[in-house]
């Protein structure tokens, strides 16, 4: 008779450069790290040198550290690997080539699938922490026609990004995150009234996804949705 084991989600973690006496914060409901988000064991490994500003800007030299951290997660029992910053997608191919478990580094991987959900005249809005660094190669779009259906907006220059890049790290109030992301969505919709779906790139945004769904009336996807789909696809039968 087969039995069930609990599938573990492994998280590639930003290197916040924290000292041992730095304050720690409990995970927020809806986040990657909250136990109720997946109701499965979670483990994390820091990607050495992956400071938030470095990952956002992009640094090819981080690839080895990403692979090493992923291999440590698999050695510890991770059955699926994700990351706590969507800009880790730059290292998606190298990580997935190095380990024998599914790797979903970013919600941006969903873009081609989400476009198929929409009527041809409708658009997808991608909300990111910093649109200046959400470059074309991260979107995974081959068709020029599809590219015209994707609009990208960021909250660079706002309180959340400033706090996230601060040393020591400063935690931003939920209300502030919701306000900044919500305001950016409103601006995008004013310019592009044909937006019919929203994708949240930043892994800090899922904590306000439900409130934004209620306010916008639109479907909203984020990294937790991709992780749930991937976890559900992996067998836990031993």
HUNORRA-V712395 format. One record per residue. RES is the residue in one letter. SS is DSSP state (~ for helix, > for strand, _ for the rest). PSI is psi in degrees with one decimal (999 if undefined). D_FIRST is the distance of its C-alpha to the first C-alpha in Angstrom with 2 decimals. Layout:
res=RES ss=SS psi=PSI d_first=D_FIRST
res=RES ss=SS psi=PSI d_first=D_FIRST
//
This chain:
res=X ss=_ psi=137.1 d_first=0.00
res=X ss=_ psi=156.3 d_first=3.81
res=X ss=_ psi=168.7 d_first=6.62
res=X ss=> psi=137.6 d_first=10.22
res=X ss=_ psi=158.4 d_first=13.25
res=X ss=_ psi=122.4 d_first=16.77
res=X ss=_ psi=132.8 d_first=18.64
res=X ss=> psi=134.1 d_first=22.05
res=X ss=> psi=124.0 d_first=25.27
res=X ss=> psi=135.2 d_first=27.95
res=X ss=> psi=124.0 d_first=31.58
res=X ss=> psi=120.3 d_first=34.55
res=X ss=> psi=139.5 d_first=37.21
res=X ss=_ psi=148.4 d_first=40.96
res=X ss=_ psi=98.5 d_first=43.11
res=X ss=_ psi=-7.9 d_first=45.22
res=X ss=_ psi=33.1 d_first=47.32
res=X ss=_ psi=147.2 d_first=46.99
res=X ss=_ psi=162.2 d_first=48.43
res=X ss=_ psi=-26.8 d_first=46.56
res=X ss=_ psi=11.6 d_first=48.63
res=X ss=_ psi=145.8 d_first=48.07
res=X ss=_ psi=147.0 d_first=46.93
res=X ss=_ psi=153.0 d_first=43.32
res=X ss=_ psi=140.9 d_first=42.33
res=X ss=_ psi=145.8 d_first=39.32
res=X ss=_ psi=143.5 d_first=37.32
res=X ss=_ psi=149.3 d_first=38.45
res=X ss=_ psi=132.0 d_first=36.35
res=X ss=_ psi=-10.4 d_first=35.23
res=X ss=_ psi=167.7 d_first=35.56
res=X ss=_ psi=-34.6 d_first=33.15
res=X ss=_ psi=-6.1 d_first=33.02
res=X ss=_ psi=132.1 d_first=32.61
res=X ss=~ psi=-25.5 d_first=29.25
res=X ss=~ psi=-12.1 d_first=29.18
res=X ss=~ psi=-44.1 d_first=29.70
res=X ss=~ psi=-18.1 d_first=26.15
res=X ss=_ psi=42.2 d_first=24.38
res=X ss=_ psi=161.0 d_first=22.67
res=X ss=_ psi=142.6 d_first=23.77
res=X ss=> psi=137.0 d_first=26.99
res=X ss=> psi=154.8 d_first=28.64
res=X ss=> psi=150.6 d_first=32.03
res=X ss=> psi=130.0 d_first=34.21
res=X ss=> psi=134.1 d_first=37.94
res=X ss=_ psi=109.0 d_first=39.42
res=X ss=_ psi=128.2 d_first=42.46
res=X ss=_ psi=-1.7 d_first=45.68
res=X ss=_ psi=63.6 d_first=44.16
res=X ss=_ psi=147.3 d_first=46.70
res=X ss=~ psi=-45.1 d_first=46.55
res=X ss=~ psi=-31.4 d_first=49.89
res=X ss=~ psi=-42.8 d_first=48.99
res=X ss=~ psi=-40.9 d_first=45.74
res=X ss=~ psi=-45.3 d_first=47.55
res=X ss=~ psi=-33.2 d_first=50.38
res=X ss=_ psi=129.8 d_first=48.17
res=X ss=_ psi=110.1 d_first=48.34
res=X ss=~ psi=-24.9 d_first=47.02
res=X ss=~ psi=-11.8 d_first=47.10
res=X ss=~ psi=-10.6 d_first=44.11
res=X ss=~ psi=-45.6 d_first=41.79
res=X ss=~ psi=-40.3 d_first=41.09
res=X ss=~ psi=-36.1 d_first=40.40
res=X ss=~ psi=-46.1 d_first=37.99
res=X ss=~ psi=-43.8 d_first=36.05
res=X ss=~ psi=-42.1 d_first=36.08
res=X ss=~ psi=-38.8 d_first=34.79
res=X ss=~ psi=-41.0 d_first=31.97
res=X ss=~ psi=-35.8 d_first=30.98
res=X ss=~ psi=-38.5 d_first=31.02
res=X ss=~ psi=-44.1 d_first=28.73
res=X ss=~ psi=-40.9 d_first=26.15
res=X ss=~ psi=-28.6 d_first=26.54
res=X ss=_ psi=-4.6 d_first=25.84
res=X ss=_ psi=10.5 d_first=22.57
res=X ss=> psi=133.0 d_first=23.87
res=X ss=> psi=-15.4 d_first=21.80
res=X ss=> psi=143.8 d_first=24.77
res=X ss=> psi=133.6 d_first=28.44
res=X ss=> psi=-168.7 d_first=31.33
res=X ss=> psi=153.9 d_first=34.82
res=X ss=_ psi=21.7 d_first=37.08
res=X ss=_ psi=128.9 d_first=40.00
res=X ss=~ psi=-19.1 d_first=40.02
res=X ss=~ psi=-5.1 d_first=42.58
res=X ss=~ psi=-8.9 d_first=40.00
res=X ss=~ psi=-23.8 d_first=39.43
res=X ss=~ psi=-23.5 d_first=42.15
res=X ss=~ psi=14.1 d_first=39.67
res=X ss=~ psi=-50.9 d_first=36.71
res=X ss=~ psi=-42.5 d_first=36.97
res=X ss=~ psi=-40.6 d_first=37.41
res=X ss=~ psi=-47.2 d_first=34.45
res=X ss=~ psi=-27.1 d_first=32.03
res=X ss=~ psi=-20.5 d_first=33.30
res=X ss=~ psi=-17.8 d_first=32.63
res=X ss=_ psi=161.8 d_first=29.00
res=X ss=_ psi=29.8 d_first=25.78
res=X ss=_ psi=159.6 d_first=24.65
res=X ss=> psi=139.8 d_first=26.23
res=X ss=> psi=124.6 d_first=29.63
res=X ss=> psi=87.8 d_first=31.53
res=X ss=_ psi=-18.0 d_first=34.66
res=X ss=_ psi=147.2 d_first=36.62
res=X ss=~ psi=-18.1 d_first=36.76
res=X ss=~ psi=-21.7 d_first=39.48
res=X ss=~ psi=-19.6 d_first=36.81
res=X ss=~ psi=-13.0 d_first=36.51
res=X ss=~ psi=-51.3 d_first=40.16
res=X ss=~ psi=-36.9 d_first=39.87
res=X ss=~ psi=-43.8 d_first=37.12
res=X ss=~ psi=-34.9 d_first=39.05
res=X ss=~ psi=-32.1 d_first=42.20
res=X ss=~ psi=-19.3 d_first=40.50
res=X ss=~ psi=-20.7 d_first=39.90
res=X ss=_ psi=151.7 d_first=43.64
res=X ss=_ psi=151.2 d_first=46.53
res=X ss=_ psi=-26.7 d_first=48.69
res=X ss=_ psi=-2.6 d_first=51.43
res=X ss=_ psi=158.4 d_first=49.24
res=X ss=> psi=156.5 d_first=48.66
res=X ss=> psi=130.6 d_first=46.00
res=X ss=> psi=127.2 d_first=47.20
res=X ss=> psi=121.0 d_first=45.70
res=X ss=> psi=122.2 d_first=46.44
res=X ss=> psi=160.8 d_first=46.53
res=X ss=_ psi=-36.4 d_first=47.84
res=X ss=_ psi=101.4 d_first=50.43
res=X ss=~ psi=-18.0 d_first=51.31
res=X ss=~ psi=-24.7 d_first=53.71
res=X ss=~ psi=5.2 d_first=50.86
res=X ss=_ psi=75.1 d_first=48.47
res=X ss=_ psi=167.6 d_first=49.81
res=X ss=~ psi=-38.5 d_first=49.37
res=X ss=~ psi=-17.3 d_first=47.00
res=X ss=~ psi=-13.3 d_first=44.45
res=X ss=_ psi=-20.4 d_first=44.28
res=X ss=_ psi=30.4 d_first=42.74
res=X ss=_ psi=125.9 d_first=45.09
res=X ss=_ psi=-34.4 d_first=46.59
res=X ss=_ psi=128.4 d_first=48.59
res=X ss=~ psi=-35.2 d_first=51.94
res=X ss=~ psi=-41.0 d_first=51.56
res=X ss=~ psi=-36.3 d_first=48.24
res=X ss=~ psi=-34.5 d_first=49.80
res=X ss=_ psi=-16.7 d_first=52.46
res=X ss=_ psi=2.4 d_first=49.81
res=X ss=> psi=123.9 d_first=48.54
res=X ss=> psi=139.8 d_first=50.65
res=X ss=> psi=131.0 d_first=50.04
res=X ss=> psi=142.8 d_first=51.27
res=X ss=> psi=167.6 d_first=51.07
res=X ss=_ psi=28.5 d_first=52.14
res=X ss=_ psi=143.3 d_first=53.77
res=X ss=_ psi=-7.8 d_first=56.72
res=X ss=_ psi=-179.6 d_first=55.18
res=X ss=~ psi=-42.1 d_first=54.34
res=X ss=~ psi=-50.4 d_first=50.61
res=X ss=~ psi=-40.9 d_first=51.06
res=X ss=~ psi=-42.9 d_first=53.88
res=X ss=~ psi=-39.9 d_first=51.81
res=X ss=~ psi=-31.2 d_first=48.76
res=X ss=~ psi=-7.1 d_first=51.00
res=X ss=_ psi=151.9 d_first=52.93
res=X ss=_ psi=112.4 d_first=52.73
res=X ss=_ psi=160.0 d_first=51.66
res=X ss=_ psi=138.7 d_first=49.22
res=X ss=_ psi=127.4 d_first=50.31
res=X ss=_ psi=131.7 d_first=47.86
res=X ss=_ psi=138.7 d_first=49.04
res=X ss=_ psi=146.2 d_first=49.01
res=X ss=~ psi=-40.7 d_first=46.68
res=X ss=~ psi=-36.6 d_first=49.75
res=X ss=~ psi=-42.6 d_first=51.35
res=X ss=~ psi=-46.9 d_first=48.38
res=X ss=~ psi=-40.7 d_first=48.16
res=X ss=~ psi=-45.9 d_first=51.92
res=X ss=~ psi=-45.6 d_first=52.09
res=X ss=~ psi=-43.2 d_first=49.24
res=X ss=~ psi=-40.9 d_first=50.37
res=X ss=~ psi=-39.4 d_first=53.94
res=X ss=~ psi=-38.8 d_first=52.97
res=X ss=~ psi=-43.0 d_first=50.99
res=X ss=~ psi=-41.8 d_first=54.07
res=X ss=~ psi=-44.9 d_first=56.31
res=X ss=~ psi=-40.2 d_first=54.07
res=X ss=~ psi=-29.6 d_first=53.90
res=X ss=~ psi=-36.8 d_first=57.67
res=X ss=~ psi=-34.6 d_first=58.15
res=X ss=_ psi=79.2 d_first=55.30
res=X ss=_ psi=-10.5 d_first=54.99
res=X ss=_ psi=7.6 d_first=52.60
res=X ss=> psi=126.3 d_first=49.77
res=X ss=> psi=-3.6 d_first=46.80
res=X ss=> psi=147.8 d_first=43.90
res=X ss=> psi=137.2 d_first=43.64
res=X ss=> psi=126.5 d_first=41.53
res=X ss=> psi=114.9 d_first=41.65
res=X ss=_ psi=-45.9 d_first=41.64
res=X ss=_ psi=133.4 d_first=42.18
res=X ss=_ psi=-4.7 d_first=39.16
res=X ss=_ psi=-15.9 d_first=41.41
res=X ss=~ psi=-25.4 d_first=41.93
res=X ss=~ psi=-24.7 d_first=38.59
res=X ss=~ psi=-16.3 d_first=39.76
res=X ss=~ psi=9.7 d_first=42.47
res=X ss=~ psi=-43.5 d_first=40.67
res=X ss=~ psi=-42.1 d_first=40.25
res=X ss=~ psi=-35.6 d_first=43.89
res=X ss=~ psi=-33.3 d_first=44.99
res=X ss=~ psi=-42.7 d_first=43.00
res=X ss=~ psi=-38.6 d_first=44.85
res=X ss=~ psi=-37.1 d_first=48.20
res=X ss=~ psi=-26.8 d_first=47.99
res=X ss=_ psi=13.5 d_first=46.08
res=X ss=_ psi=152.8 d_first=44.42
res=X ss=> psi=137.5 d_first=40.82
res=X ss=> psi=128.2 d_first=40.18
res=X ss=> psi=152.6 d_first=37.48
res=X ss=_ psi=-176.0 d_first=36.85
res=X ss=~ psi=-31.4 d_first=34.62
res=X ss=~ psi=-33.2 d_first=32.11
res=X ss=~ psi=-42.2 d_first=31.54
res=X ss=~ psi=-40.6 d_first=30.89
res=X ss=~ psi=-41.6 d_first=28.48
res=X ss=~ psi=-42.7 d_first=26.52
res=X ss=~ psi=-43.7 d_first=26.34
res=X ss=~ psi=-42.4 d_first=25.22
res=X ss=~ psi=-39.1 d_first=22.57
res=X ss=~ psi=-22.4 d_first=21.17
res=X ss=~ psi=-13.1 d_first=21.07
res=X ss=_ psi=130.2 d_first=18.96
res=X ss=_ psi=138.4 d_first=15.20
res=X ss=_ psi=14.7 d_first=13.58
res=X ss=> psi=129.4 d_first=9.99
res=X ss=_ psi=999 d_first=9.26
//
